[in-house]
Amino acid sequence: MNILVAIIAVIAIILLFTGGFVSSLNFLLWVGIVLLVIAAIIFLLRFLSGRRV
């Protein structure tokens, strides 16, 4: 599951940079933000719960 969170975070960062540099692909900025928030929530839930699911 940690690998999945890492992959989501990397994709989010790539989409954030792509959306920021290319104005015609502005929707990628929002997709990147949403994916980054999802990855952060999953990481925090796993970190705070202490479970290794």
RAWO-V706711 format. One record per helix or strand of 2 or more residues. SS is the DSSP state (H for helix, E for strand). FROM is the first residue (numbers start at 1). TO is the last residue. Records with the same first field share a line. If there is no record, write none. Layout:
SS = FROM-TO  FROM-TO
//
This chain:
H = 2-21  23-49
//
